[in-house]
């Protein structure tokens, strides 16, 4: 018994086998799906073009605002470039004044070629370096012993003139000691500048004392630099200076005794805060003041003062 087949008579006057019912259903569903997809795409495109969401509306408003601001920003950009160029010139002037050299580039590390070196050290070099350091330390011990011997002989001599070895203020601890001699960050230049004294951080108005017998060689008043400053001359060619004073109680040419009050602490001149800038010179050569204050403090306090003075990287003036 044969299968049930249906035929249709086409426009070309030919008989063809008709589609089965499920094939017609599938074709109809496919047409519906394609039509729905096309209609959806068309409707979405029309909706997107005609209607803006809140985000799209905000972005469009921002774009219009930026379009208006952009022409106004161009002159400001040029102005900023001119300001940066001017600051670079001033920076270079500061470096020329302080370091006698041109200011470094904006990006001083313009080459990383140094990273190409081998970061390992052969054991033979380590052994040789260790032996050299041991020899250096051994010879240093002999030098220290010889220095102590000479110091004791000199101290016992009646003709020896001792330098000022006292603090110019009273009642301070090592935490009040600031930068000592060396390259320190200047708070006004924001660059490392040679600092020739010892900063002692103490309240304004505190008394300042002469650290040795001497004579007032200079008592100057100024609102710049070291501000109000007293210079004392001592035996042996030693000179002490006391800067940024608020008041001065001695006059030029006056003789003073060790421990005598000569003024009060202030912040006159170029000073970041109230403090005393104390200097010691031998002739025209600056000495490190922190090395000459051990006569006023205990050995433990003096050790702490040495550490703080050496580790402080920014001066107060």
C-alpha positions in Angstrom: 0.0 0.0 0.0 1.6 3.3 -1.1 2.2 6.4 0.9 -0.3 9.3 0.7 1.0 12.0 -1.6 -0.4 15.3 -2.7 0.3 17.2 -6.0 -0.4 20.7 -7.1 -0.7 22.1 -10.6 1.7 25.0 -11.0 1.6 28.1 -13.3 3.9 26.4 -15.7 1.2 23.7 -16.3 3.3 21.1 -14.4 2.3 18.8 -11.6 4.5 19.0 -8.5 4.4 17.2 -5.2 2.9 19.4 -2.6 4.7 20.2 0.7 3.8 18.2 3.7 1.9 20.0 6.5 4.9 20.2 9.0 7.1 21.7 6.3 4.6 24.4 5.6 4.4 25.1 9.4 8.2 25.4 9.7 8.4 27.7 6.7 5.7 29.9 8.1 7.5 30.1 11.5 10.8 31.0 9.8 9.2 33.7 7.9 7.5 35.1 11.0 10.8 35.1 12.9 12.8 36.8 10.1 10.0 39.4 9.8 9.9 40.0 13.5 13.7 40.4 13.6 13.8 42.9 10.8 10.9 44.9 12.2 12.6 45.0 15.6 15.9 46.2 14.2 14.1 48.9 12.2 12.0 50.0 15.2 15.1 50.1 17.5 17.0 52.2 15.0 14.2 54.6 14.6 13.8 54.8 18.5 17.5 55.3 19.0 17.6 58.2 16.5 14.4 59.8 17.8 14.6 59.2 21.5 17.7 59.8 23.8 18.2 58.1 27.1 19.3 60.0 30.2 22.9 59.0 29.8 23.0 59.9 26.1 21.4 63.2 26.8 23.9 64.0 29.4 26.8 63.0 27.2 25.5 65.1 24.3 25.1 68.1 26.7 28.7 67.6 27.9 30.0 67.4 24.4 28.3 70.7 23.5 29.8 72.3 26.6 33.3 71.1 25.7 32.9 72.4 22.2 32.2 75.8 23.7 35.0 75.6 26.3 37.7 74.3 24.0 38.4 77.7 22.2 38.7 79.3 25.7 41.1 76.7 26.9 43.6 77.3 24.1 44.8 80.7 25.4 45.0 79.3 29.0 47.1 76.4 27.8 49.5 78.9 26.1 49.6 80.9 29.3 50.4 77.8 31.4 53.2 77.0 29.0 54.6 80.5 29.4 54.4 80.2 33.2 56.2 76.9 33.2 58.9 78.3 31.0 59.3 81.3 33.4 59.5 78.9 36.4 62.2 76.9 34.6 64.2 80.1 34.0 63.8 81.1 37.7 64.7 77.5 38.8 67.8 77.7 36.6 68.7 81.1 38.2 68.4 79.6 41.7 70.7 76.7 40.7 73.2 79.1 39.1 73.2 81.2 42.3 73.4 78.3 44.7 75.2 75.6 42.9 76.9 77.5 40.0 75.4 75.0 37.6 72.3 74.7 35.4 69.2 73.2 36.9 68.6 69.5 36.1 66.2 68.4 33.4 62.6 67.7 34.2 63.3 64.0 33.8 66.9 63.6 35.0 66.8 59.8 34.6 66.8 59.9 30.9 68.7 56.7 30.5 68.5 53.3 32.2 71.6 51.9 30.7 73.1 51.5 34.2 70.6 48.7 34.8 72.3 46.6 32.2 75.3 45.9 34.5 75.7 42.7 36.2 74.3 42.8 39.7 76.4 39.9 41.0 79.8 40.3 42.6 82.4 37.5 42.3 83.5 35.9 45.6 87.1 36.9 44.9 86.1 40.6 44.8 84.2 40.2 48.1 87.2 38.6 49.8 89.5 41.3 48.5 87.2 44.1 49.5 86.8 42.6 53.0 90.6 42.3 53.4 91.0 46.0 52.3 88.4 47.2 54.9 90.1 45.2 57.7 93.4 46.8 56.8 91.8 50.3 56.7 90.2 49.8 60.1 93.4 48.5 61.6 95.3 51.5 60.4 92.5 53.7 61.7 92.9 52.3 65.2 96.5 53.4 65.2 95.6 56.9 63.9 92.9 57.3 66.6 95.4 56.4 69.3 97.9 58.8 67.9 95.3 61.6 67.8 94.4 61.0 71.4 98.0 61.2 72.4 98.5 64.5 70.6 95.2 65.9 72.1 96.2 65.1 75.6 99.7 66.7 75.1 98.1 69.8 73.7 95.4 70.0 76.4 98.2 69.9 79.1 100.1 72.7 77.5 99.6 76.1 79.2 99.7 77.9 75.8 96.7 76.0 74.4 93.7 78.1 73.7 90.5 76.1 73.8 87.6 76.9 71.4 84.1 77.7 72.7 82.7 74.4 74.0 79.3 75.3 75.5 75.8 75.6 74.3 74.5 79.2 73.8 71.2 78.3 75.4 70.1 76.4 78.5 67.8 73.6 79.3 67.5 71.9 75.8 67.6 68.3 74.9 68.8 66.6 71.8 65.3 66.7 70.3 65.7 70.5 70.0 68.8 70.2 67.9 68.3 70.8 64.2 70.5 70.7 61.1 74.2 71.2 61.5 77.0 71.9 59.0 76.7 70.5 55.5 74.4 70.5 52.5 70.8 70.9 53.9 67.5 71.5 52.2 66.8 75.2 52.4 63.1 75.8 53.3 62.9 78.9 51.0 64.9 77.8 47.9 63.7 74.2 48.2 67.1 73.1 47.2 70.2 71.7 49.0 72.3 74.7 50.2 75.5 74.8 52.3 74.5 75.2 55.9 77.4 76.6 58.1 75.8 76.6 61.5 73.8 74.6 64.0 70.0 75.2 64.3 68.7 75.1 67.9 64.9 75.0 68.0 63.8 76.9 71.0 60.9 79.3 72.0 61.1 82.9 71.0 62.3 85.2 73.8 64.6 82.6 75.4 67.9 84.0 76.5 71.1 83.5 74.4 74.5 83.3 76.2 78.1 83.9 75.1 79.8 80.5 74.8 83.2 81.9 75.8 84.9 85.1 76.9 85.3 87.5 74.1 84.5 90.8 72.5 81.5 91.9 70.4 83.0 92.5 67.0 79.6 93.1 65.3 76.0 93.7 66.4 73.9 94.2 63.4 70.1 94.6 62.9 68.5 93.3 59.7 65.2 91.9 58.4 67.0 89.8 55.8 69.3 86.8 55.7 70.5 86.0 59.2 68.4 88.8 60.7 69.6 90.4 63.9 73.1 88.9 64.5 75.8 89.2 67.1 79.4 88.2 66.3 81.9 87.6 69.1 85.7 87.4 68.8 87.6 85.0 71.1 91.2 84.2 71.9 93.0 81.9 69.4 91.2 83.4 66.4 87.9 81.7 67.2 84.6 83.5 66.3 81.1 82.7 67.3 77.9 84.1 65.6 74.3 84.1 67.0 71.6 84.8 64.3 67.9 85.5 64.0 67.8 87.2 67.5 64.7 89.0 68.7 66.6 91.4 70.9 70.3 92.2 71.5 71.6 93.2 74.9 75.2 94.0 74.0 76.8 96.5 71.7 79.7 96.5 69.3 83.1 96.7 71.1 81.7 95.5 74.4 83.6 92.7 76.3 81.6 89.7 77.4 82.1 86.8 79.7 81.2 83.2 79.1 77.6 82.6 80.2 76.7 86.3 79.9 73.3 87.0 78.2 73.8 88.7 74.9 70.2 88.6 73.4 67.0 86.6 73.0 65.9 84.0 70.5 63.7 85.2 67.6 63.0 84.6 64.0 64.2 87.8 62.3 65.5 87.6 58.7 65.0 84.5 56.7 63.8 82.1 59.3 61.2 79.3 59.1 60.4 79.4 62.8 61.9 80.7 66.0 65.3 79.3 66.5 68.9 80.2 67.1 71.4 79.7 64.3 74.8 79.3 65.9 78.1 79.3 64.1 81.8 78.8 65.1 84.7 79.9 62.9 88.4 79.6 63.2 89.6 82.6 61.2 87.6 82.4 58.1 87.0 78.6 58.3 83.6 77.3 59.4 83.7 74.6 62.1 80.9 72.2 62.9 79.3 73.7 66.0 77.8 70.4 67.2 81.3 69.1 67.7 82.0 71.9 70.3 79.0 71.7 72.6 79.9 68.6 74.6 81.0 70.8 77.5 77.3 71.5 78.4 75.7 68.1 78.2 76.2 64.5 79.3 78.0 62.0 77.0 74.7 60.2 76.2 72.9 63.5 75.4 75.9 64.6 73.3 75.8 61.3 71.3 72.1 61.9 70.6 72.8 65.5 69.5 75.5 64.3 67.1 73.1 61.8 65.5 70.1 64.2 65.2 72.3 67.1 63.8 73.8 64.8 61.2 70.5 63.1 60.2 68.4 66.3 59.9 68.3 67.1 56.2 66.4 70.5 56.3 67.6 73.6 57.9 65.5 76.3 59.5 67.0 79.2 57.6 
